[in-house]
């Protein structure tokens, strides 16, 4: 019998690959090599299973994001660490890749997940805002004329989310890691004090 942890991983993977509407418990049971009754031993419904899977992996993501927030590198290096964390998640064939797809494509569509999406979004905004704010205050980064820290944060995040959504739809013509790195390099170049 599959453990609860294994069922959470399989549920997250199928949610990432097929979406909520196309995910059935019979299909999940077949993928896990168990009966649907085994799934009901751990979860009361499909909704309970999906909520449990997303909450489990969201907690891991927030923990990793907290570790990145505590990084004491220079502002540009901290922003790069965010991109490298995303790239590692996208390149991972395991839970990080699956969670990235779920968080950027499926999560906003599912009823009742607004608070969780908000928590992830708040932490991610802090990951970007703090190094920009610190870099501008120290003179290591310079805002473009008329721009605010929040303008730059919005630009960075909109670019990242757009790239991840295009990747999830198969619409990128270049590898996602290259696109994410190019986006951050362009933003950092525009923030250099000598430009």
Backbone as numpy.savetxt, mean C-alpha at the origin, in Angstrom:
# Nx Ny Nz CAx CAy CAz Cx Cy Cz
-5.64 -29.67 7.79 -6.48 -28.48 7.79 -5.60 -27.23 7.79
-5.96 -26.27 6.97 -5.23 -25.03 6.89 -5.40 -24.24 8.19
-4.35 -23.55 8.58 -4.45 -22.71 9.76 -5.17 -21.41 9.40
-5.60 -20.73 10.43 -6.28 -19.44 10.23 -5.37 -18.50 9.45
-4.08 -18.45 9.80 -3.11 -17.58 9.12 -3.02 -17.92 7.63
-2.99 -19.20 7.31 -2.91 -19.61 5.90 -4.18 -19.21 5.14
-5.33 -19.37 5.79 -6.59 -18.98 5.15 -6.63 -17.47 4.91
-6.10 -16.69 5.85 -6.05 -15.24 5.66 -5.19 -14.89 4.45
-4.05 -15.56 4.32 -3.16 -15.30 3.19 -3.79 -15.68 1.86
-4.46 -16.81 1.82 -5.12 -17.26 0.58 -6.27 -16.30 0.24
-7.03 -15.89 1.24 -8.13 -14.95 1.01 -7.60 -13.63 0.46
-6.53 -13.12 1.04 -5.95 -11.87 0.55 -5.48 -12.02 -0.89
-4.82 -13.14 -1.18 -4.32 -13.38 -2.53 -5.46 -13.43 -3.55
-6.51 -14.18 -3.23 -7.64 -14.27 -4.16 -8.37 -12.94 -4.29
-8.47 -12.19 -3.21 -9.08 -10.86 -3.27 -8.27 -9.96 -4.20
-6.95 -10.02 -4.10 -6.08 -9.21 -4.96 -6.19 -9.64 -6.43
-6.27 -10.93 -6.66 -6.28 -11.46 -8.03 -7.65 -11.32 -8.71
-8.73 -11.50 -7.94 -10.04 -11.60 -8.57 -11.03 -10.52 -8.16
-10.77 -9.86 -7.04 -11.72 -8.87 -6.55 -12.76 -9.51 -5.65
-13.41 -8.68 -4.87 -14.36 -9.17 -3.87 -15.54 -9.90 -4.50
-16.13 -9.31 -5.54 -17.33 -9.89 -6.14 -17.08 -11.29 -6.70
-15.89 -11.53 -7.23 -15.58 -12.81 -7.86 -15.02 -13.85 -6.88
-14.85 -13.46 -5.64 -14.27 -14.37 -4.65 -15.37 -15.14 -3.94
-15.36 -16.47 -4.10 -16.34 -17.32 -3.44 -15.65 -18.22 -2.43
-16.37 -18.60 -1.39 -15.80 -19.47 -0.36 -15.48 -20.86 -0.90
-16.26 -21.36 -1.84 -15.94 -22.67 -2.43 -14.60 -22.61 -3.16
-14.41 -21.55 -3.90 -13.15 -21.35 -4.62 -11.98 -21.24 -3.64
-12.19 -20.49 -2.58 -11.15 -20.34 -1.57 -10.85 -21.68 -0.91
-11.89 -22.43 -0.59 -11.71 -23.74 0.03 -10.92 -24.66 -0.91
-11.25 -24.64 -2.19 -10.53 -25.47 -3.16 -9.06 -25.07 -3.23
-8.81 -23.77 -3.26 -7.43 -23.27 -3.30 -6.66 -23.70 -2.04
-7.35 -23.70 -0.90 -6.71 -24.06 0.37 -6.65 -25.57 0.59
-7.41 -26.30 -0.21 -7.44 -27.75 -0.04 -8.23 -28.19 1.18
-9.28 -27.41 1.48 -10.14 -27.72 2.64 -11.60 -27.67 2.21
-12.48 -28.02 3.11 -13.91 -27.89 2.85 -14.36 -26.49 3.27
-15.51 -26.08 2.78 -16.03 -24.78 3.22 -16.34 -24.81 4.72
-16.68 -25.99 5.23 -16.91 -26.13 6.67 -15.67 -25.78 7.49
-14.50 -26.11 6.96 -13.25 -25.75 7.64 -13.07 -24.24 7.72
-13.51 -23.56 6.67 -13.42 -22.09 6.68 -14.37 -21.54 7.74
-15.58 -22.11 7.81 -16.56 -21.64 8.80 -16.14 -21.96 10.23
-15.19 -22.88 10.39 -14.63 -23.14 11.72 -13.90 -21.90 12.24
-13.28 -21.14 11.32 -12.52 -19.95 11.70 -13.28 -18.64 11.49
-14.19 -18.59 10.51 -14.85 -17.35 10.13 -16.35 -17.57 9.95
-17.14 -16.59 10.33 -18.60 -16.75 10.28 -19.17 -16.53 8.88
-18.43 -15.83 8.01 -18.95 -15.52 6.67 -17.80 -15.08 5.77
-18.10 -14.91 4.51 -17.12 -14.37 3.56 -16.67 -12.98 4.02
-17.62 -12.18 4.45 -17.31 -10.82 4.91 -16.37 -10.85 6.11
-16.62 -11.78 7.05 -15.77 -11.92 8.24 -14.35 -12.34 7.83
-14.26 -13.27 6.89 -12.95 -13.71 6.40 -12.20 -12.57 5.74
-12.85 -11.84 4.86 -12.19 -10.73 4.15 -11.79 -9.64 5.13
-12.69 -9.29 6.04 -12.38 -8.26 7.04 -11.18 -8.70 7.89
-11.18 -9.94 8.32 -10.07 -10.46 9.13 -8.76 -10.43 8.35
-8.79 -10.83 7.09 -7.57 -10.84 6.27 -7.03 -9.43 6.08
-7.91 -8.51 5.72 -7.46 -7.14 5.47 -6.95 -6.50 6.76
-7.65 -6.70 7.88 -7.20 -6.14 9.16 -5.85 -6.72 9.57
-5.69 -8.02 9.40 -4.44 -8.68 9.77 -3.25 -8.08 9.02
-3.40 -7.96 7.71 -2.29 -7.45 6.91 -2.16 -5.93 7.00
-3.26 -5.23 7.25 -3.18 -3.78 7.46 -2.35 -3.48 8.71
-2.53 -4.28 9.76 -1.73 -4.09 10.97 -0.25 -4.25 10.67
0.10 -5.23 9.84 1.51 -5.42 9.45 2.04 -4.22 8.68
1.23 -3.72 7.75 1.65 -2.57 6.94 1.87 -1.35 7.82
0.93 -1.07 8.72 1.07 0.09 9.60 2.32 -0.05 10.47
2.59 -1.25 10.94 3.80 -1.49 11.73 5.06 -1.18 10.91
5.09 -1.62 9.67 6.24 -1.33 8.80 6.33 0.16 8.51
5.19 0.81 8.31 5.20 2.25 8.06 5.69 3.01 9.29
5.32 2.54 10.47 5.82 3.17 11.70 7.35 3.07 11.77
7.90 1.91 11.39 9.35 1.75 11.36 9.99 2.75 10.40
9.37 2.97 9.25 9.89 3.95 8.30 9.81 5.36 8.86
8.76 5.67 9.60 8.62 7.00 10.20 9.73 7.28 11.21
10.22 6.22 11.84 11.26 6.39 12.85 12.66 6.47 12.25
12.76 6.30 10.93 14.04 6.42 10.23 14.58 7.84 10.42
15.84 7.94 10.82 16.39 9.28 11.08 17.35 9.75 9.98
17.20 9.21 8.78 18.03 9.63 7.65 17.67 11.03 7.20
18.43 11.52 6.22 18.12 12.85 5.69 16.78 12.78 4.93
16.13 13.92 4.72 14.79 13.92 4.12 14.70 13.20 2.77
15.66 13.42 1.88 15.61 12.75 0.58 15.72 11.23 0.75
16.59 10.79 1.65 16.75 9.34 1.89 15.47 8.76 2.48
14.81 9.51 3.32 13.55 9.03 3.91 12.47 8.89 2.85
12.41 9.85 1.92 11.43 9.74 0.84 11.77 8.55 -0.07
13.04 8.35 -0.34 13.45 7.18 -1.13 13.08 5.89 -0.41
13.19 5.87 0.91 12.85 4.64 1.65 11.38 4.27 1.47
10.52 5.28 1.32 9.10 5.03 1.07 8.94 4.33 -0.28
9.61 4.86 -1.30 9.53 4.25 -2.63 10.11 2.84 -2.62
11.24 2.67 -1.98 11.86 1.33 -1.95 10.98 0.34 -1.19
10.30 0.81 -0.15 9.35 -0.04 0.58 8.21 -0.45 -0.35
7.69 0.51 -1.13 6.62 0.20 -2.08 7.10 -0.76 -3.16
8.30 -0.51 -3.68 8.86 -1.36 -4.73 9.03 -2.78 -4.21
9.55 -2.91 -3.00 9.73 -4.24 -2.41 8.37 -4.94 -2.28
7.35 -4.18 -1.90 6.01 -4.75 -1.79 5.44 -5.16 -3.13
5.67 -4.37 -4.16 5.17 -4.70 -5.49 5.93 -5.88 -6.09
7.22 -5.98 -5.80 8.03 -7.06 -6.36 7.79 -8.38 -5.63
7.32 -8.27 -4.39 7.06 -9.45 -3.57 5.89 -10.22 -4.18
6.02 -11.50 -4.29 4.90 -12.29 -4.80 3.99 -12.74 -3.67
4.29 -12.33 -2.45 3.52 -12.74 -1.29 2.53 -11.69 -0.84
2.34 -11.64 0.47 1.28 -10.82 1.04 1.45 -9.33 0.78
2.68 -8.81 0.70 2.85 -7.36 0.50 2.32 -6.93 -0.86
2.61 -7.73 -1.89 2.09 -7.43 -3.22 0.56 -7.50 -3.21
0.03 -8.57 -2.63 -1.42 -8.74 -2.59 -2.08 -7.61 -1.82
-1.50 -7.23 -0.67 -2.11 -6.17 0.12 -2.05 -4.84 -0.62
-0.95 -4.58 -1.32 -0.83 -3.35 -2.09 -1.95 -3.26 -3.12
-2.18 -4.35 -3.83 -3.26 -4.35 -4.83 -4.62 -4.17 -4.16
-4.85 -4.86 -3.06 -6.14 -4.74 -2.36 -6.33 -3.32 -1.85
-5.31 -2.76 -1.21 -5.43 -1.42 -0.62 -5.64 -0.35 -1.68
-5.01 -0.50 -2.83 -5.09 0.55 -3.86 -6.21 0.36 -4.86
-6.81 -0.82 -4.89 -7.85 -1.06 -5.88 -9.17 -1.47 -5.22
-9.15 -2.48 -4.36 -10.38 -3.06 -3.82 -10.90 -2.38 -2.56
-10.01 -1.98 -1.67 -10.41 -1.57 -0.33 -11.42 -0.43 -0.33
-11.22 0.55 -1.19 -12.12 1.70 -1.22 -13.51 1.33 -1.72
-13.63 0.20 -2.43 -14.92 -0.23 -2.97 -15.76 -1.00 -1.95
-15.11 -1.54 -0.92 -15.80 -2.42 0.01 -16.50 -1.62 1.11
-17.76 -1.91 1.37 -18.47 -1.19 2.44 -17.88 -1.53 3.81
-17.81 -0.50 4.65 -17.35 -0.71 6.02 -15.84 -0.64 6.20
-15.09 -0.44 5.13 -13.64 -0.40 5.24 -13.08 1.02 5.25
-13.96 2.02 5.26 -13.51 3.40 5.24 -12.56 3.74 6.40
-12.88 3.31 7.64 -11.96 3.64 8.75 -10.56 3.02 8.54
-10.51 1.80 8.06 -9.22 1.15 7.85 -8.45 1.85 6.73
-9.16 2.15 5.65 -8.52 2.86 4.54 -8.02 4.22 5.03
-8.81 4.88 5.86 -8.40 6.17 6.42 -7.15 6.06 7.28
-7.08 4.99 8.08 -5.90 4.78 8.93 -4.65 4.57 8.07
-4.77 3.73 7.05 -3.63 3.49 6.15 -3.22 4.77 5.43
-4.20 5.52 4.99 -3.93 6.76 4.27 -3.25 7.79 5.18
-3.73 7.91 6.41 -3.14 8.86 7.35 -1.67 8.53 7.62
-1.38 7.27 7.86 0.00 6.87 8.12 0.86 7.10 6.89
0.33 6.79 5.71 1.11 6.99 4.49 1.37 8.48 4.25
0.37 9.33 4.50 0.58 10.78 4.35 1.70 11.25 5.29
1.71 10.73 6.51 2.79 11.10 7.45 4.15 10.65 6.93
4.19 9.47 6.30 5.45 8.96 5.75 6.04 9.92 4.74
5.18 10.58 3.99 5.64 11.52 2.97 5.78 12.92 3.55
4.82 13.35 4.36 4.80 14.73 4.87 6.00 15.03 5.77
6.33 14.11 6.68 7.39 14.40 7.64 8.74 14.70 6.98
9.23 13.86 6.06 10.52 14.21 5.45 10.46 15.50 4.63
9.33 15.77 3.97 9.23 17.01 3.20 9.24 18.20 4.15
8.45 18.12 5.21 8.39 19.22 6.18 9.75 19.48 6.81
10.41 18.41 7.25 11.73 18.55 7.88 12.75 19.07 6.88
12.71 18.56 5.66 13.65 18.99 4.63 13.50 20.46 4.27
12.28 20.94 4.19 12.04 22.35 3.90 12.51 23.21 5.07
12.19 22.79 6.29 12.59 23.56 7.48 14.11 23.65 7.62
14.82 22.58 7.24 16.27 22.57 7.37 16.99 23.18 6.17
16.26 23.43 5.09 16.88 23.97 3.88 17.43 22.89 2.95
17.26 21.63 3.34 17.73 20.54 2.47 16.83 20.37 1.25
15.58 20.78 1.38 14.63 20.75 0.27 14.03 22.14 0.13
13.65 22.48 -1.11 13.06 23.79 -1.39 11.75 23.58 -2.12
10.72 24.24 -1.64 9.41 24.14 -2.29 9.42 24.95 -3.58
8.78 24.46 -4.63 8.61 25.28 -5.83 7.82 26.54 -5.47
8.03 27.58 -6.23 7.39 28.86 -5.94 5.87 28.70 -5.86
5.30 29.20 -4.77 3.87 29.15 -4.56 3.34 27.84 -3.99
4.19 26.85 -3.87 3.75 25.53 -3.38 3.88 25.45 -1.86
3.07 24.62 -1.26 3.15 24.34 0.17 3.64 22.91 0.35
3.97 22.57 1.59 4.35 21.19 1.91 3.22 20.24 1.52
1.98 20.61 1.85 0.85 19.74 1.52 0.66 19.60 0.01
0.98 20.63 -0.76 0.92 20.51 -2.22 1.89 19.43 -2.70
3.10 19.44 -2.17 4.11 18.46 -2.57 3.69 17.06 -2.12
3.19 16.96 -0.90 2.72 15.66 -0.39 1.62 15.11 -1.29
0.66 15.96 -1.67 -0.42 15.52 -2.55 0.11 15.07 -3.90
1.07 15.79 -4.44 1.68 15.41 -5.72 2.36 14.05 -5.62
3.14 13.85 -4.58 3.85 12.58 -4.40 2.85 11.43 -4.30
1.85 11.60 -3.45 0.90 10.51 -3.21 0.01 10.27 -4.42
-0.43 11.33 -5.07 -1.26 11.15 -6.27 -0.48 10.38 -7.34
0.78 10.69 -7.50 1.61 9.98 -8.47 1.76 8.52 -8.11
2.03 8.24 -6.84 2.21 6.85 -6.39 0.92 6.05 -6.58
-0.19 6.61 -6.11 -1.47 5.91 -6.23 -1.83 5.70 -7.70
-1.62 6.71 -8.51 -1.91 6.57 -9.95 -1.07 5.47 -10.59
0.21 5.43 -10.24 1.09 4.39 -10.79 0.62 3.01 -10.34
0.29 2.86 -9.06 -0.15 1.56 -8.56 -1.49 1.14 -9.18
-2.40 2.10 -9.38 -3.67 1.76 -10.02 -3.45 1.35 -11.47
-2.59 2.07 -12.18 -2.30 1.70 -13.58 -1.66 0.32 -13.63
-0.78 0.05 -12.68 -0.14 -1.27 -12.61 -1.18 -2.37 -12.39
-2.11 -2.12 -11.45 -3.14 -3.11 -11.16 -4.03 -3.38 -12.37
-4.20 -2.38 -13.23 -5.03 -2.52 -14.43 -4.24 -3.02 -15.63
-2.93 -3.22 -15.44 -2.09 -3.68 -16.54 -1.83 -2.60 -17.57
-1.95 -1.32 -17.17 -1.83 -0.22 -18.12 -0.44 0.43 -18.19
0.49 -0.02 -17.35 1.84 0.56 -17.40 2.64 -0.09 -18.52
3.41 0.71 -19.24 4.25 0.18 -20.31 5.68 -0.09 -19.84
5.97 0.34 -18.62 7.30 0.11 -18.03 7.09 -0.60 -16.70
8.12 -1.26 -16.18 7.97 -1.92 -14.87 7.57 -0.93 -13.77
6.74 -1.38 -12.86 6.21 -0.51 -11.82 7.34 0.05 -10.95
8.37 -0.75 -10.66 9.45 -0.24 -9.81 10.17 0.92 -10.50
10.38 0.80 -11.79 11.03 1.88 -12.55 10.17 3.14 -12.54
8.86 2.97 -12.72 7.95 4.12 -12.74 7.90 4.81 -11.38
7.84 4.03 -10.29 7.82 4.63 -8.96 9.12 5.39 -8.67
10.23 4.80 -9.03 11.52 5.46 -8.80 11.66 6.73 -9.65
11.20 6.67 -10.89 11.25 7.85 -11.75 10.38 8.97 -11.18
9.22 8.61 -10.69 8.33 9.62 -10.08 9.03 10.30 -8.91
9.62 9.51 -8.00 10.27 10.11 -6.84 11.50 10.91 -7.25
12.26 10.42 -8.21 13.45 11.16 -8.68 13.04 12.52 -9.25
11.94 12.55 -9.99 11.46 13.81 -10.57 11.02 14.77 -9.48
10.30 14.26 -8.50 9.85 15.11 -7.39 11.06 15.64 -6.62
12.00 14.76 -6.27 13.18 15.20 -5.50 14.01 16.20 -6.29
14.10 16.01 -7.59 14.85 16.97 -8.41 14.20 18.35 -8.33
12.87 18.39 -8.36 12.18 19.67 -8.29 12.30 20.32 -6.92
12.67 19.56 -5.90 12.79 20.08 -4.53 14.22 20.46 -4.16
15.17 20.19 -5.06 16.58 20.51 -4.75 16.73 22.02 -4.57
17.50 22.42 -3.57 17.67 23.85 -3.32 18.36 24.59 -4.47
19.14 23.89 -5.27 19.90 24.56 -6.34 19.17 24.60 -7.68
17.88 24.19 -7.71 17.14 24.24 -8.98 16.16 25.38 -9.02
